[in-house]
Amino acid sequence: ALMEFFQRVIDHKDSNKMTLNNVAVVMAPNIFMCKGFRSKISEQQEFAMAAGTANIVRLLIRYQNLLWT
């Protein structure tokens, strides 16, 4: 349901400026990061993890129809 909602947000990107990439970058830390984890890793590791999790969310949204059939 969450991925379907993200797709509906993306479908209105002309009015809300939320493209697939924007939704993935904003939502990935909220989905994958746990509280207190940031203090245990370096800034470079955090950046790499953010990029990786954004890619995962991007793929989940893009291929949701295939994944959930």
CHARMM-style PDB file with segment names, atoms N, HN, CA, C and O in Angstrom:
ATOM      1  N   ALA     1       0.824  -1.197   0.000  1.00  0.00      PROA
ATOM      2  CA  ALA     1       0.000   0.000   0.000  1.00  0.00      PROA
ATOM      3  C   ALA     1       0.867   1.260   0.000  1.00  0.00      PROA
ATOM      4  O   ALA     1       0.533   2.259  -0.637  1.00  0.00      PROA
ATOM      5  N   LEU     2       1.981   1.194   0.722  1.00  0.00      PROA
ATOM      6  HN  LEU     2       2.252   0.383   1.239  1.00  0.00      PROA
ATOM      7  CA  LEU     2       2.861   2.361   0.796  1.00  0.00      PROA
ATOM      8  C   LEU     2       3.472   2.668  -0.569  1.00  0.00      PROA
ATOM      9  O   LEU     2       3.545   3.828  -0.976  1.00  0.00      PROA
ATOM     10  N   MET     3       3.909   1.632  -1.268  1.00  0.00      PROA
ATOM     11  HN  MET     3       3.850   0.690  -0.937  1.00  0.00      PROA
ATOM     12  CA  MET     3       4.500   1.843  -2.594  1.00  0.00      PROA
ATOM     13  C   MET     3       3.459   2.370  -3.576  1.00  0.00      PROA
ATOM     14  O   MET     3       3.784   3.187  -4.437  1.00  0.00      PROA
ATOM     15  N   GLU     4       2.219   1.916  -3.459  1.00  0.00      PROA
ATOM     16  HN  GLU     4       1.955   1.252  -2.759  1.00  0.00      PROA
ATOM     17  CA  GLU     4       1.148   2.436  -4.311  1.00  0.00      PROA
ATOM     18  C   GLU     4       0.910   3.912  -4.023  1.00  0.00      PROA
ATOM     19  O   GLU     4       0.697   4.703  -4.941  1.00  0.00      PROA
ATOM     20  N   PHE     5       0.947   4.279  -2.745  1.00  0.00      PROA
ATOM     21  HN  PHE     5       1.121   3.636  -1.999  1.00  0.00      PROA
ATOM     22  CA  PHE     5       0.790   5.682  -2.384  1.00  0.00      PROA
ATOM     23  C   PHE     5       1.925   6.513  -2.970  1.00  0.00      PROA
ATOM     24  O   PHE     5       1.686   7.585  -3.526  1.00  0.00      PROA
ATOM     25  N   PHE     6       3.158   6.026  -2.849  1.00  0.00      PROA
ATOM     26  HN  PHE     6       3.352   5.155  -2.398  1.00  0.00      PROA
ATOM     27  CA  PHE     6       4.296   6.755  -3.423  1.00  0.00      PROA
ATOM     28  C   PHE     6       4.107   6.938  -4.927  1.00  0.00      PROA
ATOM     29  O   PHE     6       4.420   8.000  -5.467  1.00  0.00      PROA
ATOM     30  N   GLN     7       3.597   5.912  -5.604  1.00  0.00      PROA
ATOM     31  HN  GLN     7       3.343   5.050  -5.165  1.00  0.00      PROA
ATOM     32  CA  GLN     7       3.374   6.027  -7.043  1.00  0.00      PROA
ATOM     33  C   GLN     7       2.326   7.085  -7.356  1.00  0.00      PROA
ATOM     34  O   GLN     7       2.463   7.820  -8.334  1.00  0.00      PROA
ATOM     35  N   ARG     8       1.282   7.170  -6.539  1.00  0.00      PROA
ATOM     36  HN  ARG     8       1.171   6.573  -5.745  1.00  0.00      PROA
ATOM     37  CA  ARG     8       0.259   8.205  -6.755  1.00  0.00      PROA
ATOM     38  C   ARG     8       0.854   9.597  -6.557  1.00  0.00      PROA
ATOM     39  O   ARG     8       0.499  10.531  -7.276  1.00  0.00      PROA
ATOM     40  N   VAL     9       1.749   9.740  -5.594  1.00  0.00      PROA
ATOM     41  HN  VAL     9       2.038   8.982  -5.010  1.00  0.00      PROA
ATOM     42  CA  VAL     9       2.437  11.022  -5.393  1.00  0.00      PROA
ATOM     43  C   VAL     9       3.258  11.361  -6.637  1.00  0.00      PROA
ATOM     44  O   VAL     9       3.226  12.490  -7.125  1.00  0.00      PROA
ATOM     45  N   ILE    10       3.989  10.376  -7.138  1.00  0.00      PROA
ATOM     46  HN  ILE    10       4.016   9.459  -6.741  1.00  0.00      PROA
ATOM     47  CA  ILE    10       4.828  10.576  -8.326  1.00  0.00      PROA
ATOM     48  C   ILE    10       3.979  10.886  -9.555  1.00  0.00      PROA
ATOM     49  O   ILE    10       4.396  11.667 -10.410  1.00  0.00      PROA
ATOM     50  N   ASP    11       2.806  10.291  -9.654  1.00  0.00      PROA
ATOM     51  HN  ASP    11       2.467   9.657  -8.959  1.00  0.00      PROA
ATOM     52  CA  ASP    11       1.913  10.551 -10.785  1.00  0.00      PROA
ATOM     53  C   ASP    11       1.522  12.023 -10.874  1.00  0.00      PROA
ATOM     54  O   ASP    11       1.150  12.495 -11.948  1.00  0.00      PROA
ATOM     55  N   HSD    12       1.600  12.750  -9.771  1.00  0.00      PROA
ATOM     56  HN  HSD    12       1.902  12.367  -8.898  1.00  0.00      PROA
ATOM     57  CA  HSD    12       1.257  14.176  -9.743  1.00  0.00      PROA
ATOM     58  C   HSD    12       2.502  15.060  -9.649  1.00  0.00      PROA
ATOM     59  O   HSD    12       2.452  16.161  -9.100  1.00  0.00      PROA
ATOM     60  N   LYS    13       3.617  14.569 -10.189  1.00  0.00      PROA
ATOM     61  HN  LYS    13       3.659  13.675 -10.634  1.00  0.00      PROA
ATOM     62  CA  LYS    13       4.892  15.277 -10.066  1.00  0.00      PROA
ATOM     63  C   LYS    13       4.889  16.661 -10.709  1.00  0.00      PROA
ATOM     64  O   LYS    13       5.667  17.526 -10.307  1.00  0.00      PROA
ATOM     65  N   ASP    14       4.032  16.882 -11.695  1.00  0.00      PROA
ATOM     66  HN  ASP    14       3.400  16.179 -12.022  1.00  0.00      PROA
ATOM     67  CA  ASP    14       3.989  18.202 -12.324  1.00  0.00      PROA
ATOM     68  C   ASP    14       3.502  19.275 -11.358  1.00  0.00      PROA
ATOM     69  O   ASP    14       3.908  20.433 -11.458  1.00  0.00      PROA
ATOM     70  N   SER    15       2.647  18.901 -10.436  1.00  0.00      PROA
ATOM     71  HN  SER    15       2.318  17.960 -10.354  1.00  0.00      PROA
ATOM     72  CA  SER    15       2.122  19.891  -9.488  1.00  0.00      PROA
ATOM     73  C   SER    15       2.839  19.864  -8.134  1.00  0.00      PROA
ATOM     74  O   SER    15       2.864  20.876  -7.434  1.00  0.00      PROA
ATOM     75  N   ASN    16       3.420  18.723  -7.756  1.00  0.00      PROA
ATOM     76  HN  ASN    16       3.399  17.900  -8.324  1.00  0.00      PROA
ATOM     77  CA  ASN    16       4.060  18.654  -6.436  1.00  0.00      PROA
ATOM     78  C   ASN    16       5.587  18.547  -6.471  1.00  0.00      PROA
ATOM     79  O   ASN    16       6.229  18.574  -5.421  1.00  0.00      PROA
ATOM     80  N   LYS    17       6.172  18.427  -7.656  1.00  0.00      PROA
ATOM     81  HN  LYS    17       5.651  18.405  -8.509  1.00  0.00      PROA
ATOM     82  CA  LYS    17       7.627  18.346  -7.855  1.00  0.00      PROA
ATOM     83  C   LYS    17       8.277  17.115  -7.224  1.00  0.00      PROA
ATOM     84  O   LYS    17       9.493  17.082  -7.040  1.00  0.00      PROA
ATOM     85  N   MET    18       7.478  16.111  -6.895  1.00  0.00      PROA
ATOM     86  HN  MET    18       6.490  16.138  -7.045  1.00  0.00      PROA
ATOM     87  CA  MET    18       8.011  14.895  -6.288  1.00  0.00      PROA
ATOM     88  C   MET    18       8.181  13.815  -7.355  1.00  0.00      PROA
ATOM     89  O   MET    18       7.256  13.057  -7.647  1.00  0.00      PROA
ATOM     90  N   THR    19       9.366  13.763  -7.922  1.00  0.00      PROA
ATOM     91  HN  THR    19      10.117  14.379  -7.685  1.00  0.00      PROA
ATOM     92  CA  THR    19       9.698  12.744  -8.912  1.00  0.00      PROA
ATOM     93  C   THR    19      10.035  11.441  -8.194  1.00  0.00      PROA
ATOM     94  O   THR    19      10.091  11.403  -6.965  1.00  0.00      PROA
ATOM     95  N   LEU    20      10.256  10.388  -8.951  1.00  0.00      PROA
ATOM     96  HN  LEU    20      10.210  10.420  -9.949  1.00  0.00      PROA
ATOM     97  CA  LEU    20      10.640   9.101  -8.376  1.00  0.00      PROA
ATOM     98  C   LEU    20      11.883   9.261  -7.508  1.00  0.00      PROA
ATOM     99  O   LEU    20      11.932   8.749  -6.389  1.00  0.00      PROA
ATOM    100  N   ASN    21      12.873   9.962  -8.014  1.00  0.00      PROA
ATOM    101  HN  ASN    21      12.833  10.378  -8.922  1.00  0.00      PROA
ATOM    102  CA  ASN    21      14.110  10.158  -7.261  1.00  0.00      PROA
ATOM    103  C   ASN    21      13.865  10.950  -5.984  1.00  0.00      PROA
ATOM    104  O   ASN    21      14.393  10.601  -4.928  1.00  0.00      PROA
ATOM    105  N   ASN    22      13.074  12.006  -6.070  1.00  0.00      PROA
ATOM    106  HN  ASN    22      12.645  12.290  -6.927  1.00  0.00      PROA
ATOM    107  CA  ASN    22      12.802  12.832  -4.887  1.00  0.00      PROA
ATOM    108  C   ASN    22      12.088  12.036  -3.802  1.00  0.00      PROA
ATOM    109  O   ASN    22      12.445  12.133  -2.628  1.00  0.00      PROA
ATOM    110  N   VAL    23      11.088  11.253  -4.182  1.00  0.00      PROA
ATOM    111  HN  VAL    23      10.799  11.175  -5.136  1.00  0.00      PROA
ATOM    112  CA  VAL    23      10.366  10.439  -3.205  1.00  0.00      PROA
ATOM    113  C   VAL    23      11.322   9.422  -2.579  1.00  0.00      PROA
ATOM    114  O   VAL    23      11.302   9.224  -1.364  1.00  0.00      PROA
ATOM    115  N   ALA    24      12.144   8.787  -3.385  1.00  0.00      PROA
ATOM    116  HN  ALA    24      12.160   8.947  -4.372  1.00  0.00      PROA
ATOM    117  CA  ALA    24      13.077   7.779  -2.873  1.00  0.00      PROA
ATOM    118  C   ALA    24      14.075   8.385  -1.893  1.00  0.00      PROA
ATOM    119  O   ALA    24      14.335   7.808  -0.838  1.00  0.00      PROA
ATOM    120  N   VAL    25      14.628   9.528  -2.229  1.00  0.00      PROA
ATOM    121  HN  VAL    25      14.417   9.997  -3.086  1.00  0.00      PROA
ATOM    122  CA  VAL    25      15.628  10.169  -1.365  1.00  0.00      PROA
ATOM    123  C   VAL    25      15.007  10.614  -0.044  1.00  0.00      PROA
ATOM    124  O   VAL    25      15.630  10.485   1.010  1.00  0.00      PROA
ATOM    125  N   VAL    26      13.793  11.134  -0.097  1.00  0.00      PROA
ATOM    126  HN  VAL    26      13.287  11.240  -0.953  1.00  0.00      PROA
ATOM    127  CA  VAL    26      13.142  11.625   1.117  1.00  0.00      PROA
ATOM    128  C   VAL    26      12.661  10.473   2.003  1.00  0.00      PROA
ATOM    129  O   VAL    26      12.771  10.551   3.227  1.00  0.00      PROA
ATOM    130  N   MET    27      12.139   9.421   1.408  1.00  0.00      PROA
ATOM    131  HN  MET    27      12.049   9.358   0.414  1.00  0.00      PROA
ATOM    132  CA  MET    27      11.504   8.362   2.191  1.00  0.00      PROA
ATOM    133  C   MET    27      12.462   7.264   2.650  1.00  0.00      PROA
ATOM    134  O   MET    27      12.202   6.630   3.672  1.00  0.00      PROA
ATOM    135  N   ALA    28      13.537   7.022   1.948  1.00  0.00      PROA
ATOM    136  HN  ALA    28      13.748   7.537   1.118  1.00  0.00      PROA
ATOM    137  CA  ALA    28      14.452   5.927   2.296  1.00  0.00      PROA
ATOM    138  C   ALA    28      14.959   5.997   3.735  1.00  0.00      PROA
ATOM    139  O   ALA    28      14.913   4.985   4.435  1.00  0.00      PROA
ATOM    140  N   PRO    29      15.436   7.143   4.202  1.00  0.00      PROA
ATOM    141  CA  PRO    29      15.912   7.176   5.598  1.00  0.00      PROA
ATOM    142  C   PRO    29      14.792   6.890   6.600  1.00  0.00      PROA
ATOM    143  O   PRO    29      15.040   6.313   7.658  1.00  0.00      PROA
ATOM    144  N   ASN    30      13.584   7.286   6.276  1.00  0.00      PROA
ATOM    145  HN  ASN    30      13.383   7.755   5.416  1.00  0.00      PROA
ATOM    146  CA  ASN    30      12.458   7.046   7.173  1.00  0.00      PROA
ATOM    147  C   ASN    30      12.068   5.573   7.227  1.00  0.00      PROA
ATOM    148  O   ASN    30      11.534   5.107   8.234  1.00  0.00      PROA
ATOM    149  N   ILE    31      12.328   4.849   6.162  1.00  0.00      PROA
ATOM    150  HN  ILE    31      12.762   5.228   5.344  1.00  0.00      PROA
ATOM    151  CA  ILE    31      11.968   3.436   6.105  1.00  0.00      PROA
ATOM    152  C   ILE    31      13.087   2.548   6.658  1.00  0.00      PROA
ATOM    153  O   ILE    31      12.813   1.585   7.374  1.00  0.00      PROA
ATOM    154  N   PHE    32      14.338   2.865   6.333  1.00  0.00      PROA
ATOM    155  HN  PHE    32      14.560   3.647   5.751  1.00  0.00      PROA
ATOM    156  CA  PHE    32      15.449   1.957   6.630  1.00  0.00      PROA
ATOM    157  C   PHE    32      16.341   2.331   7.806  1.00  0.00      PROA
ATOM    158  O   PHE    32      17.003   1.453   8.360  1.00  0.00      PROA
ATOM    159  N   MET    33      16.384   3.563   8.198  1.00  0.00      PROA
ATOM    160  HN  MET    33      15.846   4.276   7.748  1.00  0.00      PROA
ATOM    161  CA  MET    33      17.282   3.965   9.281  1.00  0.00      PROA
ATOM    162  C   MET    33      16.610   3.774  10.630  1.00  0.00      PROA
ATOM    163  O   MET    33      15.429   4.081  10.792  1.00  0.00      PROA
ATOM    164  N   CYS    34      17.364   3.266  11.595  1.00  0.00      PROA
ATOM    165  HN  CYS    34      18.323   3.017  11.463  1.00  0.00      PROA
ATOM    166  CA  CYS    34      16.818   3.120  12.939  1.00  0.00      PROA
ATOM    167  C   CYS    34      17.425   4.197  13.843  1.00  0.00      PROA
ATOM    168  O   CYS    34      18.538   4.668  13.610  1.00  0.00      PROA
ATOM    169  N   LYS    35      16.689   4.565  14.851  1.00  0.00      PROA
ATOM    170  HN  LYS    35      15.785   4.182  15.040  1.00  0.00      PROA
ATOM    171  CA  LYS    35      17.108   5.618  15.762  1.00  0.00      PROA
ATOM    172  C   LYS    35      18.383   5.204  16.508  1.00  0.00      PROA
ATOM    173  O   LYS    35      18.511   4.062  16.948  1.00  0.00      PROA
ATOM    174  N   GLY    36      19.306   6.127  16.640  1.00  0.00      PROA
ATOM    175  HN  GLY    36      19.202   7.055  16.282  1.00  0.00      PROA
ATOM    176  CA  GLY    36      20.549   5.864  17.341  1.00  0.00      PROA
ATOM    177  C   GLY    36      21.636   5.257  16.474  1.00  0.00      PROA
ATOM    178  O   GLY    36      22.777   5.127  16.919  1.00  0.00      PROA
ATOM    179  N   PHE    37      21.308   4.886  15.250  1.00  0.00      PROA
ATOM    180  HN  PHE    37      20.382   4.991  14.889  1.00  0.00      PROA
ATOM    181  CA  PHE    37      22.270   4.254  14.357  1.00  0.00      PROA
ATOM    182  C   PHE    37      23.295   5.254  13.836  1.00  0.00      PROA
ATOM    183  O   PHE    37      24.452   4.896  13.616  1.00  0.00      PROA
ATOM    184  N   ARG    38      22.886   6.496  13.639  1.00  0.00      PROA
ATOM    185  HN  ARG    38      21.947   6.787  13.818  1.00  0.00      PROA
ATOM    186  CA  ARG    38      23.749   7.509  13.044  1.00  0.00      PROA
ATOM    187  C   ARG    38      25.007   7.762  13.857  1.00  0.00      PROA
ATOM    188  O   ARG    38      26.051   8.063  13.277  1.00  0.00      PROA
ATOM    189  N   SER    39      24.948   7.651  15.161  1.00  0.00      PROA
ATOM    190  HN  SER    39      24.101   7.406  15.632  1.00  0.00      PROA
ATOM    191  CA  SER    39      26.110   7.946  15.993  1.00  0.00      PROA
ATOM    192  C   SER    39      27.191   6.878  15.877  1.00  0.00      PROA
ATOM    193  O   SER    39      28.320   7.101  16.316  1.00  0.00      PROA
ATOM    194  N   LYS    40      26.876   5.739  15.304  1.00  0.00      PROA
ATOM    195  HN  LYS    40      25.959   5.558  14.948  1.00  0.00      PROA
ATOM    196  CA  LYS    40      27.814   4.625  15.241  1.00  0.00      PROA
ATOM    197  C   LYS    40      28.546   4.522  13.902  1.00  0.00      PROA
ATOM    198  O   LYS    40      29.412   3.664  13.741  1.00  0.00      PROA
ATOM    199  N   ILE    41      28.211   5.381  12.948  1.00  0.00      PROA
ATOM    200  HN  ILE    41      27.507   6.079  13.079  1.00  0.00      PROA
ATOM    201  CA  ILE    41      28.856   5.305  11.642  1.00  0.00      PROA
ATOM    202  C   ILE    41      29.413   6.675  11.259  1.00  0.00      PROA
ATOM    203  O   ILE    41      28.993   7.704  11.788  1.00  0.00      PROA
ATOM    204  N   SER    42      30.372   6.663  10.327  1.00  0.00      PROA
ATOM    205  HN  SER    42      30.714   5.827   9.897  1.00  0.00      PROA
ATOM    206  CA  SER    42      30.962   7.919   9.871  1.00  0.00      PROA
ATOM    207  C   SER    42      30.019   8.616   8.889  1.00  0.00      PROA
ATOM    208  O   SER    42      29.064   8.021   8.391  1.00  0.00      PROA
ATOM    209  N   GLU    43      30.307   9.875   8.627  1.00  0.00      PROA
ATOM    210  HN  GLU    43      31.083  10.359   9.032  1.00  0.00      PROA
ATOM    211  CA  GLU    43      29.488  10.642   7.679  1.00  0.00      PROA
ATOM    212  C   GLU    43      29.548  10.031   6.289  1.00  0.00      PROA
ATOM    213  O   GLU    43      28.542   9.994   5.581  1.00  0.00      PROA
ATOM    214  N   GLN    44      30.722   9.550   5.895  1.00  0.00      PROA
ATOM    215  HN  GLN    44      31.540   9.580   6.470  1.00  0.00      PROA
ATOM    216  CA  GLN    44      30.872   8.918   4.578  1.00  0.00      PROA
ATOM    217  C   GLN    44      30.054   7.629   4.504  1.00  0.00      PROA
ATOM    218  O   GLN    44      29.420   7.360   3.483  1.00  0.00      PROA
ATOM    219  N   GLN    45      30.061   6.844   5.553  1.00  0.00      PROA
ATOM    220  HN  GLN    45      30.576   7.062   6.382  1.00  0.00      PROA
ATOM    221  CA  GLN    45      29.261   5.617   5.579  1.00  0.00      PROA
ATOM    222  C   GLN    45      27.776   5.946   5.544  1.00  0.00      PROA
ATOM    223  O   GLN    45      26.997   5.252   4.891  1.00  0.00      PROA
ATOM    224  N   GLU    46      27.387   7.003   6.245  1.00  0.00      PROA
ATOM    225  HN  GLU    46      28.020   7.567   6.776  1.00  0.00      PROA
ATOM    226  CA  GLU    46      25.984   7.413   6.250  1.00  0.00      PROA
ATOM    227  C   GLU    46      25.543   7.850   4.861  1.00  0.00      PROA
ATOM    228  O   GLU    46      24.436   7.526   4.433  1.00  0.00      PROA
ATOM    229  N   PHE    47      26.403   8.588   4.148  1.00  0.00      PROA
ATOM    230  HN  PHE    47      27.303   8.852   4.496  1.00  0.00      PROA
ATOM    231  CA  PHE    47      26.083   9.023   2.788  1.00  0.00      PROA
ATOM    232  C   PHE    47      25.928   7.822   1.857  1.00  0.00      PROA
ATOM    233  O   PHE    47      24.993   7.767   1.059  1.00  0.00      PROA
ATOM    234  N   ALA    48      26.844   6.863   1.962  1.00  0.00      PROA
ATOM    235  HN  ALA    48      27.604   6.908   2.611  1.00  0.00      PROA
ATOM    236  CA  ALA    48      26.770   5.664   1.117  1.00  0.00      PROA
ATOM    237  C   ALA    48      25.506   4.866   1.421  1.00  0.00      PROA
ATOM    238  O   ALA    48      24.852   4.356   0.512  1.00  0.00      PROA
ATOM    239  N   MET    49      25.171   4.761   2.692  1.00  0.00      PROA
ATOM    240  HN  MET    49      25.702   5.175   3.431  1.00  0.00      PROA
ATOM    241  CA  MET    49      23.962   4.028   3.072  1.00  0.00      PROA
ATOM    242  C   MET    49      22.712   4.749   2.575  1.00  0.00      PROA
ATOM    243  O   MET    49      21.768   4.104   2.118  1.00  0.00      PROA
ATOM    244  N   ALA    50      22.698   6.061   2.658  1.00  0.00      PROA
ATOM    245  HN  ALA    50      23.465   6.584   3.030  1.00  0.00      PROA
ATOM    246  CA  ALA    50      21.551   6.834   2.179  1.00  0.00      PROA
ATOM    247  C   ALA    50      21.354   6.629   0.681  1.00  0.00      PROA
ATOM    248  O   ALA    50      20.228   6.455   0.215  1.00  0.00      PROA
ATOM    249  N   ALA    51      22.449   6.651  -0.066  1.00  0.00      PROA
ATOM    250  HN  ALA    51      23.364   6.793   0.312  1.00  0.00      PROA
ATOM    251  CA  ALA    51      22.356   6.438  -1.514  1.00  0.00      PROA
ATOM    252  C   ALA    51      21.856   5.028  -1.824  1.00  0.00      PROA
ATOM    253  O   ALA    51      21.025   4.843  -2.713  1.00  0.00      PROA
ATOM    254  N   GLY    52      22.356   4.049  -1.102  1.00  0.00      PROA
ATOM    255  HN  GLY    52      23.031   4.199  -0.379  1.00  0.00      PROA
ATOM    256  CA  GLY    52      21.938   2.668  -1.319  1.00  0.00      PROA
ATOM    257  C   GLY    52      20.470   2.437  -0.991  1.00  0.00      PROA
ATOM    258  O   GLY    52      19.752   1.780  -1.745  1.00  0.00      PROA
ATOM    259  N   THR    53      20.030   2.980   0.136  1.00  0.00      PROA
ATOM    260  HN  THR    53      20.613   3.514   0.749  1.00  0.00      PROA
ATOM    261  CA  THR    53      18.633   2.789   0.505  1.00  0.00      PROA
ATOM    262  C   THR    53      17.699   3.547  -0.427  1.00  0.00      PROA
ATOM    263  O   THR    53      16.589   3.085  -0.693  1.00  0.00      PROA
ATOM    264  N   ALA    54      18.128   4.703  -0.930  1.00  0.00      PROA
ATOM    265  HN  ALA    54      19.030   5.078  -0.714  1.00  0.00      PROA
ATOM    266  CA  ALA    54      17.324   5.435  -1.907  1.00  0.00      PROA
ATOM    267  C   ALA    54      17.163   4.605  -3.183  1.00  0.00      PROA
ATOM    268  O   ALA    54      16.092   4.596  -3.791  1.00  0.00      PROA
ATOM    269  N   ASN    55      18.220   3.916  -3.582  1.00  0.00      PROA
ATOM    270  HN  ASN    55      19.090   3.924  -3.088  1.00  0.00      PROA
ATOM    271  CA  ASN    55      18.131   3.049  -4.765  1.00  0.00      PROA
ATOM    272  C   ASN    55      17.147   1.909  -4.534  1.00  0.00      PROA
ATOM    273  O   ASN    55      16.398   1.545  -5.440  1.00  0.00      PROA
ATOM    274  N   ILE    56      17.144   1.346  -3.335  1.00  0.00      PROA
ATOM    275  HN  ILE    56      17.753   1.642  -2.599  1.00  0.00      PROA
ATOM    276  CA  ILE    56      16.210   0.269  -3.021  1.00  0.00      PROA
ATOM    277  C   ILE    56      14.772   0.767  -3.101  1.00  0.00      PROA
ATOM    278  O   ILE    56      13.918   0.115  -3.701  1.00  0.00      PROA
ATOM    279  N   VAL    57      14.507   1.914  -2.502  1.00  0.00      PROA
ATOM    280  HN  VAL    57      15.201   2.444  -2.014  1.00  0.00      PROA
ATOM    281  CA  VAL    57      13.140   2.468  -2.538  1.00  0.00      PROA
ATOM    282  C   VAL    57      12.744   2.787  -3.971  1.00  0.00      PROA
ATOM    283  O   VAL    57      11.609   2.531  -4.373  1.00  0.00      PROA
ATOM    284  N   ARG    58      13.665   3.340  -4.740  1.00  0.00      PROA
ATOM    285  HN  ARG    58      14.587   3.548  -4.414  1.00  0.00      PROA
ATOM    286  CA  ARG    58      13.395   3.647  -6.146  1.00  0.00      PROA
ATOM    287  C   ARG    58      12.998   2.385  -6.898  1.00  0.00      PROA
ATOM    288  O   ARG    58      12.039   2.402  -7.670  1.00  0.00      PROA
ATOM    289  N   LEU    59      13.719   1.293  -6.683  1.00  0.00      PROA
ATOM    290  HN  LEU    59      14.498   1.279  -6.056  1.00  0.00      PROA
ATOM    291  CA  LEU    59      13.395   0.031  -7.352  1.00  0.00      PROA
ATOM    292  C   LEU    59      12.076  -0.550  -6.871  1.00  0.00      PROA
ATOM    293  O   LEU    59      11.300  -1.072  -7.672  1.00  0.00      PROA
ATOM    294  N   LEU    60      11.814  -0.466  -5.572  1.00  0.00      PROA
ATOM    295  HN  LEU    60      12.444  -0.042  -4.921  1.00  0.00      PROA
ATOM    296  CA  LEU    60      10.538  -0.964  -5.040  1.00  0.00      PROA
ATOM    297  C   LEU    60       9.351  -0.230  -5.662  1.00  0.00      PROA
ATOM    298  O   LEU    60       8.339  -0.844  -6.001  1.00  0.00      PROA
ATOM    299  N   ILE    61       9.484   1.078  -5.808  1.00  0.00      PROA
ATOM    300  HN  ILE    61      10.306   1.577  -5.533  1.00  0.00      PROA
ATOM    301  CA  ILE    61       8.392   1.855  -6.404  1.00  0.00      PROA
ATOM    302  C   ILE    61       8.258   1.537  -7.882  1.00  0.00      PROA
ATOM    303  O   ILE    61       7.157   1.293  -8.377  1.00  0.00      PROA
ATOM    304  N   ARG    62       9.376   1.542  -8.582  1.00  0.00      PROA
ATOM    305  HN  ARG    62      10.270   1.740  -8.180  1.00  0.00      PROA
ATOM    306  CA  ARG    62       9.348   1.341 -10.035  1.00  0.00      PROA
ATOM    307  C   ARG    62       8.784  -0.026 -10.409  1.00  0.00      PROA
ATOM    308  O   ARG    62       8.030  -0.139 -11.375  1.00  0.00      PROA
ATOM    309  N   TYR    63       9.141  -1.060  -9.659  1.00  0.00      PROA
ATOM    310  HN  TYR    63       9.754  -0.968  -8.875  1.00  0.00      PROA
ATOM    311  CA  TYR    63       8.741  -2.420 -10.023  1.00  0.00      PROA
ATOM    312  C   TYR    63       7.687  -3.013  -9.090  1.00  0.00      PROA
ATOM    313  O   TYR    63       7.580  -4.233  -8.967  1.00  0.00      PROA
ATOM    314  N   GLN    64       6.917  -2.161  -8.441  1.00  0.00      PROA
ATOM    315  HN  GLN    64       7.004  -1.170  -8.541  1.00  0.00      PROA
ATOM    316  CA  GLN    64       5.921  -2.665  -7.490  1.00  0.00      PROA
ATOM    317  C   GLN    64       4.896  -3.590  -8.134  1.00  0.00      PROA
ATOM    318  O   GLN    64       4.486  -4.570  -7.512  1.00  0.00      PROA
ATOM    319  N   ASN    65       4.480  -3.312  -9.336  1.00  0.00      PROA
ATOM    320  HN  ASN    65       4.813  -2.515  -9.841  1.00  0.00      PROA
ATOM    321  CA  ASN    65       3.489  -4.178  -9.996  1.00  0.00      PROA
ATOM    322  C   ASN    65       4.041  -5.573 -10.238  1.00  0.00      PROA
ATOM    323  O   ASN    65       3.316  -6.561 -10.122  1.00  0.00      PROA
ATOM    324  N   LEU    66       5.302  -5.653 -10.569  1.00  0.00      PROA
ATOM    325  HN  LEU    66       5.891  -4.851 -10.663  1.00  0.00      PROA
ATOM    326  CA  LEU    66       5.944  -6.938 -10.792  1.00  0.00      PROA
ATOM    327  C   LEU    66       6.188  -7.671  -9.464  1.00  0.00      PROA
ATOM    328  O   LEU    66       6.005  -8.885  -9.379  1.00  0.00      PROA
ATOM    329  N   LEU    67       6.592  -6.941  -8.452  1.00  0.00      PROA
ATOM    330  HN  LEU    67       6.741  -5.954  -8.521  1.00  0.00      PROA
ATOM    331  CA  LEU    67       6.916  -7.545  -7.163  1.00  0.00      PROA
ATOM    332  C   LEU    67       5.706  -8.103  -6.436  1.00  0.00      PROA
ATOM    333  O   LEU    67       5.792  -9.152  -5.797  1.00  0.00      PROA
ATOM    334  N   TRP    68       4.588  -7.414  -6.527  1.00  0.00      PROA
ATOM    335  HN  TRP    68       4.518  -6.562  -7.046  1.00  0.00      PROA
ATOM    336  CA  TRP    68       3.431  -7.787  -5.711  1.00  0.00      PROA
ATOM    337  C   TRP    68       2.362  -8.542  -6.489  1.00  0.00      PROA
ATOM    338  O   TRP    68       1.197  -8.526  -6.092  1.00  0.00      PROA
ATOM    339  N   THR    69       2.722  -9.201  -7.582  1.00  0.00      PROA
ATOM    340  HN  THR    69       3.668  -9.215  -7.905  1.00  0.00      PROA
ATOM    341  CA  THR    69       1.735 -10.000  -8.323  1.00  0.00      PROA
ATOM    342  C   THR    69       1.748 -11.441  -7.852  1.00  0.00      PROA
ATOM    343  OT1 THR    69       0.985 -12.264  -8.359  1.00  0.00      PROA
TER     344      THR     69
END
